[in-house]
Amino acid sequence: VAQRLEQEGHFSRLPSRFEAGYLGVSSSGAKVALLEALGAKSPLREELAAQDRSVGEHLRLLRPHLQDAFGFDLYSRTKLMLQLSFSPSEEKTQFLPPPASSQEADAFLALMGRKRLCLLRFLGPSSGRLRLVPKVADSAEVTLTAVPNMQVLFLTEQYDYSYEPQGESLTLQSFLLEEPLEFEFETAGGSLSVIGEGPLPGPAPPAGPQVVVRGMASRDPCSADNHEQLWTVFRHAGCDGFLEIPSTRFDLDLYVDFDDQQRAVASGKSYCRHQGHCEGVDIFDAAFFNIPEKEVRSIAVTALSVAYFSCVGLALRVGIAMLVRNLDAGLTTTSAIVPPGLPADPHPCRMSSTAAGYFLQNVLGCVLMAIIARHKASMNEHLAVGLSSGLCGSLTTWATWMGEEAATFMNGSIYEAFVSLFAVLCICVASFGFGHFVAGCGMGDEPRCFDEHCGLRSLTERLSRRIFRGAPEATESEGDESSTDGERMEMEERELEEEAEYVDAMAWEIHVDNPSRPSIPGHTKSLPKMVILSDAVHVVIFACGLVVIVVFLGLCAHFQYYIGLFDIAFAPAGALLRWWLSLFNKYTAPFPVFTLVANTLACVCNGFSAIMVKRMGEGLARDAVSAVSTGFAGSLSTVSTLIAELRSEHLGGIRLRMFYFLTSFGLAMAVLLPIHTMPC
């Protein structure tokens, strides 16, 4: 019968979202057909009619006893559905699951809500393994061998099922349903005189600590399966909508965690990537968000901060290189290997350099990057972006490091190139960890020690403690003449210690949804909402950057390195391009594709600049091309951001991190080695 039905084309696939409900959990799919789909005069329908009547008879016999035994009544049953498993030689691609319409989805959900019993009748010819998977904890899993002419009936509220046939097997299925719900609207009436003249007293306030709702989720209306569809609905026909949270406006690390929902819930963060807007969703209305107009244009302030600190980072990088210009760190061997007593190797592919890939600068940049990352929440957002993207990004350079590695390959030291690559990577990763340790003085996850004792924490916490000391509450002991001064002082000190501990605990808590500041029970003074750096610290940081630039210009004059003026002029262009590319990493999360693009593009610029400098004579044009390599390409590429991404949990497991680094290294070699062979 099944073969004849299949030959006549009666079998098809269910929508993929429906198969778990009909075919059981862990189902690999099956071909299905409905008995009612067969023609009324089809001989196959007559052969299956006896099976259908048998199922109806079961319904008639079960109905009187279900109310007492299980507490529900049966109202109807679904049409008999035929399930035919795929043969081993059959391609599942011949039966692709169709998409589900909105009406089919509504009918499926209604059916899943009404089903109470599931009837399975196995007709063979092959047997199979049937598992009844419990939905409740007090039920045990049941495993049966489904043989031909076997029937199983189970409660759908207690069990799901999983069927694994050993070959081609035809199964009949029907759900036994309870009565559907029906709602009737009636007119409400009555007398309002019982209410009285005055308003009714409201409910008493809830006792105990209050709970703040930090996030909630809802099903999108209009059958919208994704935010693009919902945007289309509201953009053209509604007054509400959802947009992705702008990463340039908020410090997302404090408030949201897109990668892990459980971790976000445990840490009190939101895992929703979008936020709601009303009326004019396609227009960014600053007044609606209560944002000043000058802050709307803050993107320009951030860009200026990145440009300024990129000059500081380049000044540090080139300045350190001038001070240690005769130092060979031994991490790359880029000088040609020539036997003693022989003249220098005239081979044009031999390359030499003593820069060692700006090894010291990369280490320093990774340390600073970790320190800035730990205190990012305490800084002004423009300063934080400027220090991380501008200072650390321009202080470290991936392009020069990879240029040294490529030169080591060209000189024939292949083994030493891989050893140096691994050594520098390990040192940079360890430097980032050391910076993370220094930022907190080794005092745990929260950098309290560094902020409290190194002057980077605002004075709001100590001010709050003075309020407690200056305004003690009256106690019974103050009026008790029998209590001694020593006892009162001891009690006051104990209370102050408890209050100080509470201040410490609350001051480091992040309050997102509640705009009011928390208060200590029994006191009217409020605590600081969050810890921020004082304005004086921000001014000192900017002033230190200016001092670095002045010292760099002095070094350039001392060593007659006048190309440094070109270098510092090209640095902002590279840093701004890298920062602009980093804004698109959110669209490729967790893999930072655009950091990879920036580093690879910098390697291309660095390689071609080196070739052009060799072919040009002395002059201003040669100095400008050389500055493209040191200033633009050096600031466009970054090692500190790469190491921070490798250390971040958002990137994923160790395999993805290794793949990210090896991909970066492979792309750098893929562009640098062909460029270096051009003079050969």
N, C-alpha and C positions, 0 to 999 in steps of 0.2 A: 504494500500500500504506500509506504513512504517513498519507494523508488518511483512509483507511478506519479505521485504528487510532485516529486522533484522534477521529473521529466516534463510535466505540464507547467512548470514554473510557478508553483504556488508558494514556494518557500522564499523568504527574504530575511533581512537582518532588522533587529530593533535599533532605535537610536542608542548610541553608546551610553548615554546617561540613564537609560531605562534598563539596561541589561542586568545591573546588579539587583534591581528590584524584582525582576521577573525570573532571571536565570540563576540567582543566588550569588553570594559573595565569592570572590576569587574565580569568577567565571571567565573563560577565554572566549566566550561567544558561541552562539549556535544559530542554526537556521530555524525560523519559526513560521507557522501558518495558522490561521484561525479557521475553525470548522465552518463558521458562517460565511467565510469567503468562497467556499466551494459552491458551485452551481446547484440549484435545487434538484436538477435531474441528473447530477453526476453520480455514477455508480460508486465512486469512492466515498461520497457523502453517506450513502446508505450503509456502507461497511463500517463507518465510524459512528453512525447514529446510535448503535447499541451501546457503545462506550459512553456517549453523551447521556443517554437515558439512565445508565448505571450511576453516573455522577449525580444526576438529579434525584435519583432514589436515595442516595446517601444523604443528600440535603434534607429530604423529607423525613428520614428516620432520625437524624441528629437534632432537628429543630426543637422538639419538645423537651429535650434533656439538657440543653446548653445553659439555660438560665439558672438552673439550680447548681450545675456543676461549675460553670465558669463565670456566670454573671452577665451574659450578653445573649442576645437573640440573633438568629440569622434572618436576613431579609431577602437576599438574592445571591447569585453567583456570577462569576465572569464567564464569558464564552470559552468553550474548550479550546485551548491553545496547544498546538503540536510543536514539540522541540525535537529537532534532528541534529545530532552532533556532526561536526565536520569529520570527514574521513581523513586518514593520515596523508593521502596523496592529494588532497584537495587544497587548492589555494584559497586562503581567506580573503585575498584581494578581489576574488570574484564576487564576494558578498560584502560590500562596504556598508557600514551603518549609515542610514540617512540622517539628515538634520531633523531636529524636532521643532515643530511649530509651537506657538504660544498656546494654542488650544490643546494640542497633545500633551504639553507639559502640565497644564492645569488639570486635565483628565487623569494623568498619571499620578500627580500629587493627591488628588481626591481619592483615587483607588488605593494608594498606599495608606491613606488615613483610615479607610473603611475596612480593610481586610482584617479578618480575625483568624481564619483557618486557611491552610494551604494544602491542597490535595495533589499528590504526584502519583501517577500510574505509569510504570515502566513496562513497555511492550517489547523491548529487545531490538534486534537479536542479541546484542552484546550486553554483558553485565557492566557494572561500574561501582564506584565507591561513593556513598552518600554520607555526608557529615552534617549533623544538626549542631550549629554553632550557637551557644547560649548568649542571649542578650542581657541576662541578669546574673548576678554573682552566685546565687544559690543554686543554679542549674548546672548540671554536668554535660559535657559534650558527648554526643551519641554518634557512633560510627556504625554504618550498616553496609552490607553488600547488596546492591540493588540488582536483583535478578529479574528476568522477564516475568510478566504477570504479577508483579509485586506492587502493592499500593501503600503509600505512606501519607498520614494525615497528622499535621502538627499545628500548634498554636504559633501564630506569627508574632505575638507580643513577647514570647519567650525565646524563640529560636529564629535564626537565619539558617539557610542551608547552602551547602556547596556540593555539587555533583561533578564527578570526574569519570566519564565513561571510558572503558577500555577499547572501544571501537565504535562503530556506527550504532547508535541507539536512539529509538524513538520514545519520547516521553510525552504523556498527556498531563496538562496542568490546568487547575482551576482554583481561583480564590473564592472563598465563601465570605460574604460581606455582611456587615450589619446595616441597619436602616440609615439612610442619609439624613443629615440634619436639615430641618426646614424652619425658616424664620418667618414670623408674621408681624407686621407693624400694626399696632393698635393705637387708638387715640387715648391719651392720658387725661384723666379728669380728677376732680376732687375739690375740696375746700381749703383755702389757704389760711383760714381763721385759726387753725391749730398752731400755726407758726408763732403767732403773737406779734406784737408791735415792734419790739426791739430785735436786733439781730441775734441769731443763735450763737452761743459760745463755741469757739473753735476748739479743735483738739489740743490736748496738752502737748507741749514741746517734747520731742523724743529725749529719753534719758540716755546717759552714757556718751561716749565719744562719737562725734559725727564722722560720717564717711563721705569723702569727696569723690564724685564720679569723674574719673580722669579720661575716660574714653568710652564710646559706645559704637555699635555698628547697626546698620539697617539694610534691608533688602531694597535694591533699586527698583523704582516703579517702571511702568511702561515696558516690561519685559526687556530691560536693558541689561545685557550681560557684561558690559565693560564700560569704562568711563568715557570712551569715545561715543558710544551709542547714547549714553545718558546726556552727554554734552549736546549732541545733535537734537535730542528731544527738547531740552530746556532752551537751547539757543534759538530754536525756530518756533517753539510753541509754548514755552513756559516762562516762569519768573524765578527760577532757582537753578542752581547747578553746582558742579564741583570742579575745582582746579587743583593741579598739583602744587604742593607747598613750595614756594620759591626758596631755593637753597641760598640765594644771595641775600635774603631778607632776615632769616633767622639762623641762629646757631642750632642746627638740627640735632647735634649730638646730645644736647641737654634735654630735648623734648620728645624726640621720636627715634625709633629703631625699626627701620624697614626690613631688616634681614631676618630677624628672629622674633616671632610673635610672642612666644613664651618668655623669652628674655625681656622683651619690652614690657609685658604685663608684670613680671616680677620686679622690675626696676621702676615701675610707675610711669612708664613712657607710653607714647602712642605709637601704634604700628600702622596707622593709616597714612597713606602717601598723599591724600588729597584733603582739601578743606572746602567748606561750603561758602557760597556767595549768593547774594540776592540782587535781582534787578540790575541789568547791565553787567552780566558776568564777563563779557568780552572786554570790559574797560576796567583798568586798575584805578579805583577811586580811593585816593589817600584819605579823604575825609571820612569815608565809611570805616576805615580801620583805625581812625583817630591817630594818624601818623602826620607829623608836621611836613610841610611842603619841602623844607630844606633836607629832610631825611629821605624824601623820595628821590632826590638827586644825590643820595649818598654813594651811588655807584661811582660817581666821579671822585669822591673823597677816597674811596677804597683804591681806585686806580692810581691816584696820586701817592697814596701810602705805599703801594706796591712799587711804583717807579722810584720813589725816594729810597726805600730800603734796598732795592736792587742795586742802586749806586753804592750803598754802604756795603752790601755783600760782595760786589765786584772789587771794591777798594780793599776789603779784607783778603779776598782771594789773591789778587795780584800783588798786594803789599806783602803778604806772607811769602809768596813765591820769590819776590825780590830779596827778602831778608835771608831766605834759605836757598838761594839760587845754586849754591855749590853743594847742596845736600842731595845725595842719592839714597833714597829710602830702601833701595834694593828689592822693591816689590815688582819692578818691571825692568827688563834688560833690553833697552832699545838701541844700544850702541852696537855697531857692527863687530862681529867676532873676527879679528884679524890675527893670524899667528905672529909671534915675535920675530922681528927682523925683516918683515915684509912690509912693503908700502901699503898705504890705506887701500881698502877695497873700493875700486871705482864703480862697482855695480850700482846702477841708478836706483835699484829697488831697496838698497840699504838705507835705513833711517836711524837717526840718533836724536836723543833728547834727554834732558836731565830733570824734566818736570815731575816725573814719577806719578803722572796722572792726578796732580794736585791732591796727593794722599792726605796730607795734614789738614787741608781745607775741608775735604770730605768728612774726615773724622770730627772736626770741630762743628761743621754744619749739622751732622747727625745728633750730636750732643745738644746743640741749641734747639733743634727741631723737637726733641723729646721734652725739653724744659718748657718750650712755648706751648706744646700740645697739652701738657698737664695744667697750665695756667691760662688756657685760652678762654675759659668761662669767666675769669676774673678781669679780662682785658676789654677795652673797647674793641668792637668788632673790626673796625678799620685798622687799628694797630695790630690785632692778631693776624689778619690776612696779610698785612704788610710784612710782618716779621717772618711768617711761615713761607709765604709765596715769594716775597721780595728778598729778604735777607738770606734765609736758609737756602732758597732755591738758587740764588745767584752765587752764594758762597761755595756751594757744591756744584760739580759739573760732571755729568755722565759722558758727554761727548769727548772730553779730553782723556778721561780714564779709558774709554774704549779706543781712542786713538792710540794710546800707549800700548794697549793690548794688541791692536792690529799691527803696530810697528814691531812688536815682539814676534808675532807670527811671521812677518815679512823677513825678519832677521834670522829665521830658522829655529828659534827657541820655542818650539811648540809646547813642549812639556812645561817649561818655565812659565809660559803664558797662562796655562790652565792653573798652575799652582798659585801664581800671583793673583789671578781672578778670584780663586777660592779664598785666599788669605785676606785680600782687601774686603771682600764681601763679609767675611766673618768679623773683621775688625769694625766695619761700619755698623753691622747689626749689634755687636757688643757695645759700641759707642752710643747707639740709640738707647740700649738698656741702661747704660751708665747714666745718661742724661735723665732718663725716667727716674732712676734712683736718686740722683742729685736733686731733682725737682721736689721730692718729698722728704729729703734727708733720711731716707730709709725708714720712714715712720708709717708705712702702710700705703693703702690705695689713695687716701686723701692727702694732698700736700699741705697739711696744717703747719708742720714744723717750719717749713721754708717760708710760708707766708707770715707766720706770727713773729718769727725771730729775725727774719732778714728784711723786714720793713716793706714787704709787698702787700700786706693786708691793710684794708682800710681801718680807721679807728672807730668804726661804728660799734664793734663788739665791746671794746673797753669803755666806750661811752655808755653803753647799756649797763655795764657792771657798776659804773659810778652812780647811775640812777638808782640802782637797787641799794647801794650803800648809803646814798644820801637821803632816801625816803623809806626808811624801814616802817613796817606796819606795827601798830600798837598790839601788844600781846598782854596776856594776863600776868605774865611774869614782871612786866614793867610796874604794875601797881602792887605787886606783892613785896612788902618790905622785908620779908624773911629771906628772899633770894639774894645771894651775894653778887657782887660785881663780876667775880670770876665766872660764875655760872652763866650770867647773862652774856658775857663776852664769848664764852665757849659755844653757847646756843647760836649767837649771831654769826660766828665764824662757820659753824656747821651749815646754817641756812645759806650763807653766802657761797660756800663750796657747792652745795646742791644747785643753787641758782646758776652758778658759773658753768657747771657741767651741763645744765639744761640749755644754757645759752650756746655752748659749743655744739651741742647736738642739733639744735634748731637752726643755728646760723649756717651750718653746712648742708642743710636740707634744701632741696630745690622745690620751690612752690610754683606750679605751672598754672593750674586752673583757678586757684583761689587768689583773687587779687589782693585780699586783705593780708596784713602781716600777722603771723601767729603770735599769741600772747601766752605768757606763763600763767597757769591757773592761780588765781588769788592776787594777781597783779594787774595793774592797768597799763603798764608801760609795754610798748610793742618792741619786737625784736627786728633786726635788720632782715630784709627779704633775702638777699644773697650777698656774697662777698665780691667786692669789686676793687680794682686798683684805684688809688687816689689820683687826682689830676697831676700832682707833683711827680709821681712815678712816670706817668706818660710823658711829661715834659723832659724828664731826665733821660728817658730812652731815646727820644728824638734828638736831644742834645748830644748824647753819646755817638749817635750815628753821624752827626755833623762833625764831631771831633775826628772820627775815623776817616772821613773824606778829606779833611784838612791834612791829617798826618799822611795819607796816601799821596796827596799832591806834593807834599814835602819830600817824600821818598822818590817820587818821579823826578823831581828836580835834582835830588842828590845823585841818583843813579843815571841821570840823563835819559830816562825812559819816557820820552815825550809822547809815545803812542798811547800812554795811559789816559790821555785826554780823549782820544778816540774810543778807547775801551769803555770809559765811564759814560760816554755819549750813546753808545750802542746798547748798553746794558738794559735800560728801561724797555726798549722795544722787544727784546727777547723775553724778559720777565712778564711783560703784559700779555704777550702772545701765549705764553705757557699758562698764565692764570686764566685767560679767556678760554683756552682749550680745556682746562680742568673743570670748568663749569658744566661741561657736557658729560663728565664721567658718571653723573647720576643716571643718565639714560642707558648706560652700559653696565651698571652695577650688577654684581660686585666686581667685575673685571674692569680695571681702569684703563680703557682703551686709549683715551686721549693723552694720558701721561706717556704711554708707549709711543704715540704719534709724535709728541713733542720731543722726546729723547731721540727718536730715529731721525726726525727732521734736523735736529741739531747736529747729529753725526754727519749727515749729508753736507750741511753748511760748513762744518769743521773740516771735512775731508777736502772739499773743493777749494776752500780758502787756502789750505796748506799747499795744494798743487799750484794755485795761481801765484802765491807768494814766491815760490821757487822759480817761477818763470818770469817774474817781474824784476826790474832793476830798482835801485834805491830811489825813493821819492815819496811824495805825499800819497800818491795812489796806492803804493805798496803798503804803507802804514794803515791806510783806511781798510784795505782788504784784510790785513792781519787783525785789525780790530773787530772785523766781522766774526772771526774765529773766537777770539778771546772774549769780546764783549757780548755780541748777539748770541752766537751759538753756545757760549759758556753759560749765559743766563737763561737761554731757552731750555737747556737740559738740566736735570736735577738728580742728585743722588739721595738727598734727604727725604724728599717726597716718596721716592721709590722704596727706601728702607722703611718709612712710616707705613706705607701700604703693605709691605711684606710682613710687618709686625702687627698689623691690624687684624682683628677677628672677622671683620666684614668681608675680607677677601676670600675666606674659606679655609679648607684644610691645607695640609702641607703639600699635597700634590698640586693643587692649584697655585700655590705660592711658588713652588719650584717651576711650574710651567710658565708663570708670569716672568720670573727672572730669566729663565733660559730663552724665552721668546724675545725679551728685550736684548739679551746678549746676541742671540742669533741674528736679529734684524740689524743690529749695529755692525756685526761682522759682514753681513750680506751687502751692506752699502759701503763700508770703509775699505774692505780688501780690494774690490774692483777699482775703487777710486785710487788707492795707493799703487796699483799696478799700471796705471795710465802712463807714468813716465818711463816704464820699462821698455 
